Amino acid sequence: MSDQDQVASLLARLRQETPLVQCITNSVVTGFTANVLLALGAAPAMVDNREEAPVFAGVADGVLINLGTLDAEVAETMQLTAAAAGAAGTPWVLDPVAVGGLPLRDRVGAALVPLRPSVIRGNASEVISLSGADGGGRGVDSTASTEAASDAATSLARRTGGAVAVSGPVDRVVDGSGTRTVANGTPMMTKVTGVGCALGAMVAAFAPYAETPAEAAFAATAVLTIAAELADEKSDGPGTFAVQLLDALHRVGPAELTRLRR
């Protein structure tokens, strides 16, 4: 089966099954992330309080934990939820937003990795920093290339037994069996807040149906970046791009997936 056929098959099943995706994500992107999941064909559940989130992780089909806006209570909730997801066999995705040089998120990221996320999704600097090296990041922006993060991604994948998706001009998905790349996308994706965070939620939506975590990360990356290209062709700037991206995610299918480049 070709890459595009594999992605199309997973996307069709996702839309048929409507996975319930729990998101503990940052306050800047909550609404956009929920709308991306709905456009894709999934059902978002923004259950993020300490009492309910760990329980809900056993009900959800997939879980996203995004470190974008942290405090001590949220950090505790994330660790409890990740542990509960692991105990229930629910695939969960870690997005280590801005890890590297900020003490709270560095500690939380380090505590979450041993809980074995199915997929870690971040930019190159975040992945390098999470692996224990100095990533040289600048907040949520990456100053390292995806190629530079290859060794760090491989190390993290070995530690978790899952996959690591490194976002950049060419996206890389790394696991114990090797590396897959996606060369689709557009610079406009960096002009709208929450696009990368939404990708983490999309990975969690694909994860219940993929044979491997890397397959889920690859499918989500392919669908989002192809949809972004379609959206960019119809948009006049960041504002209309955000709207067009939701529309493109809603309509992307086998015909559009023929655009997949590696």
C-alpha atoms as an extended CHARMM CRD file, in Angstrom:
* protein
*
       262  EXT
         1         1  MET       CA              0.0000000000        0.0000000000        0.0000000000  PROA      1               0.0000000000
         2         2  SER       CA              1.3410000000        3.4220000000       -0.9420000000  PROA      2               0.0000000000
         3         3  ASP       CA              1.8260000000        6.1640000000        1.6350000000  PROA      3               0.0000000000
         4         4  GLN       CA             -1.1170000000        8.1600000000        0.2990000000  PROA      4               0.0000000000
         5         5  ASP       CA             -3.3890000000        5.1010000000        0.2830000000  PROA      5               0.0000000000
         6         6  GLN       CA             -2.3900000000        4.3180000000        3.8570000000  PROA      6               0.0000000000
         7         7  VAL       CA             -3.1640000000        7.8710000000        4.9680000000  PROA      7               0.0000000000
         8         8  ALA       CA             -6.4550000000        7.8730000000        3.0650000000  PROA      8               0.0000000000
         9         9  SER       CA             -7.4840000000        4.5950000000        4.7150000000  PROA      9               0.0000000000
        10        10  LEU       CA             -6.7140000000        5.9160000000        8.1980000000  PROA      10              0.0000000000
        11        11  LEU       CA             -8.5450000000        9.1680000000        7.4790000000  PROA      11              0.0000000000
        12        12  ALA       CA            -11.6120000000        7.3060000000        6.2590000000  PROA      12              0.0000000000
        13        13  ARG       CA            -11.6900000000        5.1640000000        9.3950000000  PROA      13              0.0000000000
        14        14  LEU       CA            -11.2220000000        8.1910000000       11.6330000000  PROA      14              0.0000000000
        15        15  ARG       CA            -14.2140000000        9.8960000000       10.0310000000  PROA      15              0.0000000000
        16        16  GLN       CA            -16.2850000000        6.7570000000       10.3520000000  PROA      16              0.0000000000
        17        17  GLU       CA            -15.4220000000        6.1770000000       14.0080000000  PROA      17              0.0000000000
        18        18  THR       CA            -15.2900000000        9.8430000000       15.2370000000  PROA      18              0.0000000000
        19        19  PRO       CA            -12.6180000000        9.4030000000       17.9340000000  PROA      19              0.0000000000
        20        20  LEU       CA            -13.0340000000       11.2070000000       21.2230000000  PROA      20              0.0000000000
        21        21  VAL       CA             -9.8700000000       13.2430000000       21.7600000000  PROA      21              0.0000000000
        22        22  GLN       CA             -9.1350000000       14.6920000000       25.1860000000  PROA      22              0.0000000000
        23        23  CYS       CA             -7.0160000000       17.8250000000       25.0600000000  PROA      23              0.0000000000
        24        24  ILE       CA             -5.1060000000       19.3310000000       27.9390000000  PROA      24              0.0000000000
        25        25  THR       CA             -3.7310000000       22.1730000000       25.9200000000  PROA      25              0.0000000000
        26        26  ASN       CA             -2.7650000000       25.7930000000       26.2790000000  PROA      26              0.0000000000
        27        27  SER       CA             -5.3040000000       28.5470000000       26.7320000000  PROA      27              0.0000000000
        28        28  VAL       CA             -4.1470000000       30.3920000000       23.6070000000  PROA      28              0.0000000000
        29        29  VAL       CA             -5.2460000000       27.6340000000       21.2310000000  PROA      29              0.0000000000
        30        30  THR       CA             -8.1170000000       25.7700000000       22.8780000000  PROA      30              0.0000000000
        31        31  GLY       CA            -10.8820000000       26.9110000000       20.5440000000  PROA      31              0.0000000000
        32        32  PHE       CA             -8.7970000000       26.5540000000       17.3870000000  PROA      32              0.0000000000
        33        33  THR       CA             -7.6890000000       23.0490000000       18.3790000000  PROA      33              0.0000000000
        34        34  ALA       CA            -11.2900000000       21.9900000000       18.9870000000  PROA      34              0.0000000000
        35        35  ASN       CA            -12.3500000000       23.3570000000       15.6080000000  PROA      35              0.0000000000
        36        36  VAL       CA             -9.5000000000       21.5700000000       13.8300000000  PROA      36              0.0000000000
        37        37  LEU       CA            -10.5730000000       18.2690000000       15.3780000000  PROA      37              0.0000000000
        38        38  LEU       CA            -14.1860000000       18.8480000000       14.3780000000  PROA      38              0.0000000000
        39        39  ALA       CA            -13.1770000000       19.7480000000       10.8170000000  PROA      39              0.0000000000
        40        40  LEU       CA            -11.0490000000       16.6160000000       10.6260000000  PROA      40              0.0000000000
        41        41  GLY       CA            -13.9070000000       14.3920000000       11.7870000000  PROA      41              0.0000000000
        42        42  ALA       CA            -12.9950000000       13.8330000000       15.4320000000  PROA      42              0.0000000000
        43        43  ALA       CA            -14.7690000000       14.8440000000       18.6490000000  PROA      43              0.0000000000
        44        44  PRO       CA            -12.8340000000       17.2070000000       20.9590000000  PROA      44              0.0000000000
        45        45  ALA       CA            -13.1290000000       17.0760000000       24.7440000000  PROA      45              0.0000000000
        46        46  MET       CA            -11.2850000000       19.8300000000       26.5770000000  PROA      46              0.0000000000
        47        47  VAL       CA            -11.3620000000       18.0800000000       29.9620000000  PROA      47              0.0000000000
        48        48  ASP       CA             -8.4160000000       19.5050000000       31.8400000000  PROA      48              0.0000000000
        49        49  ASN       CA             -9.2280000000       19.8390000000       35.5350000000  PROA      49              0.0000000000
        50        50  ARG       CA             -7.4000000000       17.7660000000       38.1350000000  PROA      50              0.0000000000
        51        51  GLU       CA            -10.4560000000       15.8590000000       39.3600000000  PROA      51              0.0000000000
        52        52  GLU       CA            -11.8440000000       14.8030000000       35.9840000000  PROA      52              0.0000000000
        53        53  ALA       CA             -8.9460000000       14.6910000000       33.5420000000  PROA      53              0.0000000000
        54        54  PRO       CA             -7.3000000000       11.4630000000       34.7870000000  PROA      54              0.0000000000
        55        55  VAL       CA            -10.6830000000        9.7030000000       34.8070000000  PROA      55              0.0000000000
        56        56  PHE       CA            -11.5300000000       10.9300000000       31.3240000000  PROA      56              0.0000000000
        57        57  ALA       CA             -8.2250000000        9.5950000000       29.9620000000  PROA      57              0.0000000000
        58        58  GLY       CA             -9.6620000000        6.1120000000       30.4480000000  PROA      58              0.0000000000
        59        59  VAL       CA            -12.7270000000        7.0180000000       28.3780000000  PROA      59              0.0000000000
        60        60  ALA       CA            -11.0800000000        8.9570000000       25.5440000000  PROA      60              0.0000000000
        61        61  ASP       CA             -9.7590000000        7.3470000000       22.3810000000  PROA      61              0.0000000000
        62        62  GLY       CA             -6.6860000000        9.5820000000       22.4100000000  PROA      62              0.0000000000
        63        63  VAL       CA             -5.1600000000       12.2420000000       24.6640000000  PROA      63              0.0000000000
        64        64  LEU       CA             -3.1150000000       15.3590000000       23.9470000000  PROA      64              0.0000000000
        65        65  ILE       CA             -0.9320000000       16.9260000000       26.6400000000  PROA      65              0.0000000000
        66        66  ASN       CA              0.4200000000       20.3000000000       25.5150000000  PROA      66              0.0000000000
        67        67  LEU       CA              2.7520000000       22.3040000000       27.7780000000  PROA      67              0.0000000000
        68        68  GLY       CA              1.9670000000       25.7040000000       26.2890000000  PROA      68              0.0000000000
        69        69  THR       CA              0.5390000000       27.4340000000       29.3690000000  PROA      69              0.0000000000
        70        70  LEU       CA              1.6270000000       25.8980000000       32.6420000000  PROA      70              0.0000000000
        71        71  ASP       CA              1.2380000000       26.3560000000       36.3490000000  PROA      71              0.0000000000
        72        72  ALA       CA              1.8530000000       23.9350000000       39.1910000000  PROA      72              0.0000000000
        73        73  GLU       CA             -1.7350000000       22.6060000000       39.2960000000  PROA      73              0.0000000000
        74        74  VAL       CA             -1.8920000000       22.0680000000       35.5270000000  PROA      74              0.0000000000
        75        75  ALA       CA              1.4690000000       20.3110000000       35.6680000000  PROA      75              0.0000000000
        76        76  GLU       CA              0.1770000000       17.8950000000       38.3050000000  PROA      76              0.0000000000
        77        77  THR       CA             -2.9690000000       17.2800000000       36.2680000000  PROA      77              0.0000000000
        78        78  MET       CA             -0.8770000000       16.4820000000       33.1950000000  PROA      78              0.0000000000
        79        79  GLN       CA              1.2240000000       13.9180000000       35.0390000000  PROA      79              0.0000000000
        80        80  LEU       CA             -1.8070000000       12.2500000000       36.5990000000  PROA      80              0.0000000000
        81        81  THR       CA             -3.5770000000       12.1600000000       33.2300000000  PROA      81              0.0000000000
        82        82  ALA       CA             -0.5760000000       10.7440000000       31.3880000000  PROA      82              0.0000000000
        83        83  ALA       CA             -0.2530000000        7.9950000000       33.9980000000  PROA      83              0.0000000000
        84        84  ALA       CA             -3.9700000000        7.2390000000       33.7490000000  PROA      84              0.0000000000
        85        85  ALA       CA             -3.8160000000        7.1020000000       29.9520000000  PROA      85              0.0000000000
        86        86  GLY       CA             -0.9160000000        4.6930000000       30.1300000000  PROA      86              0.0000000000
        87        87  ALA       CA             -2.7360000000        2.4690000000       32.6200000000  PROA      87              0.0000000000
        88        88  ALA       CA             -5.8540000000        2.4210000000       30.4260000000  PROA      88              0.0000000000
        89        89  GLY       CA             -3.9400000000        1.7850000000       27.2090000000  PROA      89              0.0000000000
        90        90  THR       CA             -5.0770000000        5.1040000000       25.7410000000  PROA      90              0.0000000000
        91        91  PRO       CA             -2.5530000000        6.5300000000       23.2610000000  PROA      91              0.0000000000
        92        92  TRP       CA             -1.3430000000        9.9540000000       24.3060000000  PROA      92              0.0000000000
        93        93  VAL       CA              0.6750000000       12.6770000000       22.6510000000  PROA      93              0.0000000000
        94        94  LEU       CA              3.1370000000       15.0290000000       24.3380000000  PROA      94              0.0000000000
        95        95  ASP       CA              3.6980000000       18.4670000000       22.8210000000  PROA      95              0.0000000000
        96        96  PRO       CA              6.6360000000       19.9700000000       24.7800000000  PROA      96              0.0000000000
        97        97  VAL       CA              5.9300000000       23.5920000000       23.8810000000  PROA      97              0.0000000000
        98        98  ALA       CA              8.9160000000       25.8690000000       24.6220000000  PROA      98              0.0000000000
        99        99  VAL       CA             10.8480000000       23.2350000000       26.5550000000  PROA      99              0.0000000000
       100       100  GLY       CA             14.4430000000       24.3460000000       26.7750000000  PROA      100             0.0000000000
       101       101  GLY       CA             15.5240000000       27.0410000000       29.2300000000  PROA      101             0.0000000000
       102       102  LEU       CA             12.2550000000       27.5620000000       31.1360000000  PROA      102             0.0000000000
       103       103  PRO       CA             12.3620000000       25.7600000000       34.4690000000  PROA      103             0.0000000000
       104       104  LEU       CA              8.7740000000       24.6200000000       35.0660000000  PROA      104             0.0000000000
       105       105  ARG       CA              8.1510000000       23.2180000000       31.6090000000  PROA      105             0.0000000000
       106       106  ASP       CA             11.6180000000       21.6520000000       31.5620000000  PROA      106             0.0000000000
       107       107  ARG       CA             10.8000000000       19.7830000000       34.7820000000  PROA      107             0.0000000000
       108       108  VAL       CA              7.3420000000       18.7560000000       33.5970000000  PROA      108             0.0000000000
       109       109  GLY       CA              8.6230000000       17.5930000000       30.2260000000  PROA      109             0.0000000000
       110       110  ALA       CA             11.3260000000       15.5320000000       31.9340000000  PROA      110             0.0000000000
       111       111  ALA       CA              8.7220000000       13.9750000000       34.2400000000  PROA      111             0.0000000000
       112       112  LEU       CA              6.3550000000       13.0980000000       31.3850000000  PROA      112             0.0000000000
       113       113  VAL       CA              8.8410000000       11.3330000000       29.1010000000  PROA      113             0.0000000000
       114       114  PRO       CA              9.2260000000        8.2850000000       31.4380000000  PROA      114             0.0000000000
       115       115  LEU       CA              5.4240000000        7.8790000000       31.3050000000  PROA      115             0.0000000000
       116       116  ARG       CA              5.9690000000        6.7940000000       27.6900000000  PROA      116             0.0000000000
       117       117  PRO       CA              3.9470000000        9.0290000000       25.4000000000  PROA      117             0.0000000000
       118       118  SER       CA              2.8770000000        7.2990000000       22.1950000000  PROA      118             0.0000000000
       119       119  VAL       CA              4.1260000000       10.2870000000       20.2100000000  PROA      119             0.0000000000
       120       120  ILE       CA              6.1980000000       13.3360000000       21.0910000000  PROA      120             0.0000000000
       121       121  ARG       CA              5.4950000000       16.1780000000       18.6640000000  PROA      121             0.0000000000
       122       122  GLY       CA              7.5570000000       19.3390000000       18.6810000000  PROA      122             0.0000000000
       123       123  ASN       CA              9.9130000000       21.5600000000       16.7540000000  PROA      123             0.0000000000
       124       124  ALA       CA             13.5850000000       20.7190000000       16.5030000000  PROA      124             0.0000000000
       125       125  SER       CA             14.7010000000       22.8610000000       19.4390000000  PROA      125             0.0000000000
       126       126  GLU       CA             12.0230000000       21.4040000000       21.7170000000  PROA      126             0.0000000000
       127       127  VAL       CA             12.9170000000       17.8320000000       20.7780000000  PROA      127             0.0000000000
       128       128  ILE       CA             16.6430000000       18.4280000000       21.2890000000  PROA      128             0.0000000000
       129       129  SER       CA             16.0110000000       20.0690000000       24.6630000000  PROA      129             0.0000000000
       130       130  LEU       CA             13.6110000000       17.3540000000       25.8030000000  PROA      130             0.0000000000
       131       131  SER       CA             16.2180000000       14.7230000000       25.0050000000  PROA      131             0.0000000000
       132       132  GLY       CA             18.6100000000       16.4070000000       27.4320000000  PROA      132             0.0000000000
       133       133  ALA       CA             20.7230000000       18.5170000000       25.0950000000  PROA      133             0.0000000000
       134       134  ASP       CA             20.7390000000       22.2770000000       24.6240000000  PROA      134             0.0000000000
       135       135  GLY       CA             18.2610000000       22.9840000000       21.8440000000  PROA      135             0.0000000000
       136       136  GLY       CA             18.8700000000       26.7060000000       21.6520000000  PROA      136             0.0000000000
       137       137  GLY       CA             15.1890000000       27.4650000000       21.1910000000  PROA      137             0.0000000000
       138       138  ARG       CA             13.4960000000       30.8510000000       21.3950000000  PROA      138             0.0000000000
       139       139  GLY       CA             10.2080000000       30.3710000000       23.2320000000  PROA      139             0.0000000000
       140       140  VAL       CA              7.8930000000       28.3760000000       20.9750000000  PROA      140             0.0000000000
       141       141  ASP       CA             10.0990000000       29.0460000000       17.9420000000  PROA      141             0.0000000000
       142       142  SER       CA             12.7980000000       26.6720000000       16.7560000000  PROA      142             0.0000000000
       143       143  THR       CA             16.3270000000       27.7930000000       15.9720000000  PROA      143             0.0000000000
       144       144  ALA       CA             17.4940000000       24.2950000000       15.0370000000  PROA      144             0.0000000000
       145       145  SER       CA             16.8480000000       22.3080000000       11.8780000000  PROA      145             0.0000000000
       146       146  THR       CA             14.8460000000       19.0790000000       11.7500000000  PROA      146             0.0000000000
       147       147  GLU       CA             18.0110000000       17.3310000000       10.5590000000  PROA      147             0.0000000000
       148       148  ALA       CA             19.8650000000       18.5240000000       13.6670000000  PROA      148             0.0000000000
       149       149  ALA       CA             17.1750000000       16.9440000000       15.8390000000  PROA      149             0.0000000000
       150       150  SER       CA             17.4560000000       13.4850000000       14.2560000000  PROA      150             0.0000000000
       151       151  ASP       CA             19.7000000000       11.9710000000       16.9460000000  PROA      151             0.0000000000
       152       152  ALA       CA             17.6380000000       13.4980000000       19.7540000000  PROA      152             0.0000000000
       153       153  ALA       CA             14.4260000000       12.2040000000       18.1790000000  PROA      153             0.0000000000
       154       154  THR       CA             15.8740000000        8.7220000000       17.8290000000  PROA      154             0.0000000000
       155       155  SER       CA             17.0090000000        8.7590000000       21.4610000000  PROA      155             0.0000000000
       156       156  LEU       CA             13.5850000000        9.8450000000       22.6900000000  PROA      156             0.0000000000
       157       157  ALA       CA             11.8200000000        7.2400000000       20.5490000000  PROA      157             0.0000000000
       158       158  ARG       CA             13.9970000000        4.5140000000       22.0530000000  PROA      158             0.0000000000
       159       159  ARG       CA             13.2560000000        5.7280000000       25.5770000000  PROA      159             0.0000000000
       160       160  THR       CA              9.4970000000        5.8700000000       25.0870000000  PROA      160             0.0000000000
       161       161  GLY       CA              9.0130000000        2.9920000000       22.6800000000  PROA      161             0.0000000000
       162       162  GLY       CA              6.9010000000        5.3320000000       20.5620000000  PROA      162             0.0000000000
       163       163  ALA       CA              7.5170000000        7.9040000000       17.8550000000  PROA      163             0.0000000000
       164       164  VAL       CA              8.8280000000       11.4550000000       17.6820000000  PROA      164             0.0000000000
       165       165  ALA       CA              7.4700000000       13.9090000000       15.1160000000  PROA      165             0.0000000000
       166       166  VAL       CA              9.7300000000       16.8740000000       14.4220000000  PROA      166             0.0000000000
       167       167  SER       CA              8.0080000000       19.7790000000       12.6860000000  PROA      167             0.0000000000
       168       168  GLY       CA              9.8290000000       22.0270000000       10.2300000000  PROA      168             0.0000000000
       169       169  PRO       CA             10.0560000000       22.8740000000        6.5270000000  PROA      169             0.0000000000
       170       170  VAL       CA             10.4140000000       19.1150000000        6.0440000000  PROA      170             0.0000000000
       171       171  ASP       CA              8.6680000000       17.2070000000        8.8140000000  PROA      171             0.0000000000
       172       172  ARG       CA             10.3130000000       14.0710000000       10.1780000000  PROA      172             0.0000000000
       173       173  VAL       CA              8.6710000000       11.1670000000       11.9790000000  PROA      173             0.0000000000
       174       174  VAL       CA             11.1540000000        8.9460000000       13.8090000000  PROA      174             0.0000000000
       175       175  ASP       CA             10.7110000000        5.6400000000       15.5800000000  PROA      175             0.0000000000
       176       176  GLY       CA             12.7200000000        2.4920000000       16.1870000000  PROA      176             0.0000000000
       177       177  SER       CA             12.3530000000        1.3670000000       12.5780000000  PROA      177             0.0000000000
       178       178  GLY       CA             13.6040000000        4.5430000000       10.9070000000  PROA      178             0.0000000000
       179       179  THR       CA             12.5130000000        7.9490000000        9.6460000000  PROA      179             0.0000000000
       180       180  ARG       CA              9.6650000000        9.0680000000        7.3880000000  PROA      180             0.0000000000
       181       181  THR       CA              9.4450000000       12.5720000000        5.9750000000  PROA      181             0.0000000000
       182       182  VAL       CA              6.6810000000       14.8710000000        4.7550000000  PROA      182             0.0000000000
       183       183  ALA       CA              7.7180000000       17.7680000000        2.5250000000  PROA      183             0.0000000000
       184       184  ASN       CA              4.3140000000       19.4400000000        2.2010000000  PROA      184             0.0000000000
       185       185  GLY       CA              3.2220000000       22.6380000000        3.9320000000  PROA      185             0.0000000000
       186       186  THR       CA              3.4620000000       26.3930000000        3.6040000000  PROA      186             0.0000000000
       187       187  PRO       CA              5.1590000000       29.2210000000        5.5550000000  PROA      187             0.0000000000
       188       188  MET       CA              1.6790000000       30.5740000000        6.2970000000  PROA      188             0.0000000000
       189       189  MET       CA              1.3480000000       27.8290000000        8.9080000000  PROA      189             0.0000000000
       190       190  THR       CA              3.7280000000       29.8380000000       11.0990000000  PROA      190             0.0000000000
       191       191  LYS       CA              1.5600000000       32.9810000000       10.8530000000  PROA      191             0.0000000000
       192       192  VAL       CA             -1.4540000000       31.5610000000       12.6980000000  PROA      192             0.0000000000
       193       193  THR       CA             -1.1190000000       30.6160000000       16.3420000000  PROA      193             0.0000000000
       194       194  GLY       CA             -2.0930000000       27.0790000000       17.2020000000  PROA      194             0.0000000000
       195       195  VAL       CA             -1.4010000000       25.2390000000       13.9510000000  PROA      195             0.0000000000
       196       196  GLY       CA              1.4040000000       23.1760000000       15.4750000000  PROA      196             0.0000000000
       197       197  CYS       CA             -0.5720000000       22.5970000000       18.6570000000  PROA      197             0.0000000000
       198       198  ALA       CA             -3.5210000000       21.4040000000       16.5860000000  PROA      198             0.0000000000
       199       199  LEU       CA             -1.2420000000       18.9020000000       14.8660000000  PROA      199             0.0000000000
       200       200  GLY       CA             -0.6220000000       17.2460000000       18.2260000000  PROA      200             0.0000000000
       201       201  ALA       CA             -4.3740000000       16.8330000000       18.6770000000  PROA      201             0.0000000000
       202       202  MET       CA             -4.6630000000       15.3910000000       15.1680000000  PROA      202             0.0000000000
       203       203  VAL       CA             -1.9780000000       12.8260000000       15.9760000000  PROA      203             0.0000000000
       204       204  ALA       CA             -4.0190000000       11.7910000000       19.0250000000  PROA      204             0.0000000000
       205       205  ALA       CA             -7.0760000000       11.4410000000       16.7620000000  PROA      205             0.0000000000
       206       206  PHE       CA             -5.2760000000        9.1240000000       14.3340000000  PROA      206             0.0000000000
       207       207  ALA       CA             -3.4910000000        7.0950000000       17.0120000000  PROA      207             0.0000000000
       208       208  PRO       CA             -6.3340000000        4.6600000000       17.8830000000  PROA      208             0.0000000000
       209       209  TYR       CA             -6.4760000000        3.4080000000       14.2870000000  PROA      209             0.0000000000
       210       210  ALA       CA             -2.8270000000        3.2870000000       13.2700000000  PROA      210             0.0000000000
       211       211  GLU       CA             -0.7360000000        0.1490000000       13.5510000000  PROA      211             0.0000000000
       212       212  THR       CA              2.1250000000        2.1600000000       15.0430000000  PROA      212             0.0000000000
       213       213  PRO       CA              2.4820000000        5.5830000000       16.6610000000  PROA      213             0.0000000000
       214       214  ALA       CA              4.7410000000        6.6390000000       13.7760000000  PROA      214             0.0000000000
       215       215  GLU       CA              1.9900000000        5.7960000000       11.3050000000  PROA      215             0.0000000000
       216       216  ALA       CA             -0.4350000000        8.0400000000       13.2280000000  PROA      216             0.0000000000
       217       217  ALA       CA              2.0580000000       10.9010000000       13.3270000000  PROA      217             0.0000000000
       218       218  PHE       CA              2.8090000000       10.5340000000        9.6220000000  PROA      218             0.0000000000
       219       219  ALA       CA             -0.8730000000       10.5110000000        8.6620000000  PROA      219             0.0000000000
       220       220  ALA       CA             -1.7200000000       13.5400000000       10.7860000000  PROA      220             0.0000000000
       221       221  THR       CA              1.2600000000       15.4730000000        9.4410000000  PROA      221             0.0000000000
       222       222  ALA       CA              0.4030000000       14.6270000000        5.8550000000  PROA      222             0.0000000000
       223       223  VAL       CA             -3.2520000000       15.6260000000        6.2110000000  PROA      223             0.0000000000
       224       224  LEU       CA             -2.5050000000       18.9090000000        7.9720000000  PROA      224             0.0000000000
       225       225  THR       CA              0.2810000000       20.0420000000        5.6580000000  PROA      225             0.0000000000
       226       226  ILE       CA             -1.6640000000       19.1690000000        2.5080000000  PROA      226             0.0000000000
       227       227  ALA       CA             -4.7160000000       20.9760000000        3.8890000000  PROA      227             0.0000000000
       228       228  ALA       CA             -2.4640000000       23.9700000000        4.6110000000  PROA      228             0.0000000000
       229       229  GLU       CA             -1.3380000000       24.0640000000        0.9910000000  PROA      229             0.0000000000
       230       230  LEU       CA             -4.9470000000       23.9790000000       -0.1750000000  PROA      230             0.0000000000
       231       231  ALA       CA             -5.8560000000       26.7290000000        2.2890000000  PROA      231             0.0000000000
       232       232  ASP       CA             -2.9520000000       28.9240000000        1.2490000000  PROA      232             0.0000000000
       233       233  GLU       CA             -4.0770000000       28.7790000000       -2.3840000000  PROA      233             0.0000000000
       234       234  LYS       CA             -7.4150000000       30.3500000000       -1.3980000000  PROA      234             0.0000000000
       235       235  SER       CA             -6.3460000000       32.7690000000        1.3320000000  PROA      235             0.0000000000
       236       236  ASP       CA             -5.2950000000       36.4060000000        1.2680000000  PROA      236             0.0000000000
       237       237  GLY       CA             -3.3320000000       36.3390000000        4.5220000000  PROA      237             0.0000000000
       238       238  PRO       CA             -3.2540000000       34.8360000000        8.0210000000  PROA      238             0.0000000000
       239       239  GLY       CA             -6.8940000000       35.6200000000        8.8570000000  PROA      239             0.0000000000
       240       240  THR       CA             -8.4180000000       33.9690000000        5.8320000000  PROA      240             0.0000000000
       241       241  PHE       CA             -5.8080000000       31.2000000000        5.9700000000  PROA      241             0.0000000000
       242       242  ALA       CA             -7.0750000000       30.1090000000        9.4050000000  PROA      242             0.0000000000
       243       243  VAL       CA            -10.6380000000       29.8570000000        8.0900000000  PROA      243             0.0000000000
       244       244  GLN       CA             -9.5950000000       28.1750000000        4.8560000000  PROA      244             0.0000000000
       245       245  LEU       CA             -7.5250000000       25.6460000000        6.8140000000  PROA      245             0.0000000000
       246       246  LEU       CA            -10.6190000000       24.4270000000        8.6440000000  PROA      246             0.0000000000
       247       247  ASP       CA            -12.4940000000       24.1470000000        5.3600000000  PROA      247             0.0000000000
       248       248  ALA       CA             -9.6120000000       22.2840000000        3.7190000000  PROA      248             0.0000000000
       249       249  LEU       CA             -9.3530000000       19.8160000000        6.6060000000  PROA      249             0.0000000000
       250       250  HSD       CA            -13.0600000000       19.1370000000        6.2430000000  PROA      250             0.0000000000
       251       251  ARG       CA            -12.8170000000       18.3380000000        2.5310000000  PROA      251             0.0000000000
       252       252  VAL       CA             -9.3870000000       16.7090000000        2.1920000000  PROA      252             0.0000000000
       253       253  GLY       CA             -9.6370000000       13.1730000000        0.8680000000  PROA      253             0.0000000000
       254       254  PRO       CA             -7.9350000000       10.6670000000       -1.4450000000  PROA      254             0.0000000000
       255       255  ALA       CA             -7.7790000000       13.0860000000       -4.3850000000  PROA      255             0.0000000000
       256       256  GLU       CA             -6.0760000000       15.7780000000       -2.3270000000  PROA      256             0.0000000000
       257       257  LEU       CA             -3.6940000000       13.2670000000       -0.7180000000  PROA      257             0.0000000000
       258       258  THR       CA             -2.0860000000       12.6470000000       -4.1090000000  PROA      258             0.0000000000
       259       259  ARG       CA             -0.1980000000       15.8940000000       -3.3610000000  PROA      259             0.0000000000
       260       260  LEU       CA              1.8310000000       14.0810000000       -0.6780000000  PROA      260             0.0000000000
       261       261  ARG       CA              5.5480000000       14.7440000000       -1.0680000000  PROA      261             0.0000000000
       262       262  ARG       CA              8.3640000000       13.0660000000        0.7990000000  PROA      262             0.0000000000
